[in-house]
Amino acid sequence: MKTITALFTAAALALGANVAFAKDVQPDEVVKLVNAKTIKSLDELKAAAVAKHPGATVTDSELEDEYGRLIYKVELRDAQNVEWDVDLDAKTGEVLKDARDS
């Protein structure tokens, strides 16, 4: 039983550490990254997210630095009122996650 408890504790700590390493990129830094062409424009990234769910509207978005990788997270609501989470690599525009929000 101690082993199972230790495993759950380790898993909880790992999840906590994962959250700690994702941080929001501040608006002034976002502007610098776009101007330097380090990342795609936010309009391009939003359009790529909406392309996954045509007709959906963006309800929220943010740029996060996760372990040194810039991820643009977009929350969408489609015509059926279903919410979607779409994560994109901010540099390439590659869709990393496209999941129904639970």
C-alpha positions in Angstrom: 0.0 0.0 0.0 2.9 2.4 0.7 4.1 1.9 -2.9 0.8 2.9 -4.3 0.6 6.0 -2.0 4.1 6.9 -3.1 3.2 6.6 -6.8 0.1 8.8 -6.3 2.2 11.4 -4.5 4.9 11.3 -7.2 2.2 11.7 -9.9 0.6 14.6 -8.1 4.0 16.3 -7.7 4.8 15.8 -11.3 1.4 17.3 -12.4 2.0 20.3 -10.1 5.5 20.8 -11.5 4.1 20.7 -15.0 1.7 23.5 -14.2 4.5 25.5 -12.7 6.6 25.4 -15.9 3.8 26.8 -18.1 3.7 30.6 -17.8 1.7 33.3 -19.6 3.7 35.5 -22.0 3.0 39.1 -21.3 1.4 41.3 -24.0 4.5 43.5 -24.6 6.6 40.3 -25.0 4.1 38.9 -27.5 4.4 42.1 -29.6 8.2 41.7 -29.7 8.0 38.0 -30.7 5.5 38.7 -33.5 7.6 41.7 -34.8 10.8 39.6 -34.7 8.9 36.9 -36.6 9.7 34.4 -33.8 6.1 33.5 -33.8 3.2 33.8 -36.3 0.8 36.6 -35.8 -2.0 36.0 -33.4 -4.5 36.6 -36.1 -2.9 33.8 -38.2 -2.9 31.5 -35.2 -6.5 32.2 -34.3 -7.5 31.6 -38.0 -5.8 28.2 -37.9 -7.7 27.3 -34.7 -11.0 28.4 -36.2 -10.3 26.5 -39.4 -10.5 23.3 -37.3 -14.1 24.3 -36.3 -15.5 26.5 -39.1 -18.1 28.9 -37.8 -16.8 28.8 -34.3 -16.0 31.9 -32.3 -13.0 32.5 -30.2 -13.9 32.9 -26.5 -10.4 33.2 -25.1 -6.8 32.9 -26.1 -3.3 33.2 -24.5 0.3 32.6 -25.4 2.1 30.4 -22.9 5.8 29.4 -22.6 5.8 25.6 -21.8 9.4 24.4 -21.2 10.7 26.9 -23.7 8.1 26.1 -26.4 5.6 28.9 -27.2 2.1 27.5 -27.3 -0.9 29.5 -28.4 -4.0 28.3 -26.6 -7.4 29.1 -28.1 -10.8 28.4 -26.6 -13.6 28.2 -29.2 -17.4 27.8 -29.1 -19.0 26.3 -32.2 -22.5 26.8 -33.6 -23.8 23.8 -31.5 -22.5 25.6 -28.3 -19.7 23.1 -27.9 -16.5 24.4 -26.4 -13.1 23.3 -27.9 -9.6 23.8 -26.8 -7.1 24.1 -29.6 -3.3 24.5 -28.9 -0.9 25.5 -31.6 2.8 25.8 -31.8 3.1 29.6 -32.0 6.2 29.4 -34.2 5.0 26.9 -36.8 1.2 27.1 -36.5 1.1 23.3 -36.1 -2.0 22.1 -34.2 -0.8 20.3 -31.1 -4.2 19.7 -29.5 -7.8 19.8 -30.7 -10.1 18.6 -28.0 -13.6 19.1 -26.8 -13.6 21.1 -23.5 -14.9 18.9 -20.7 
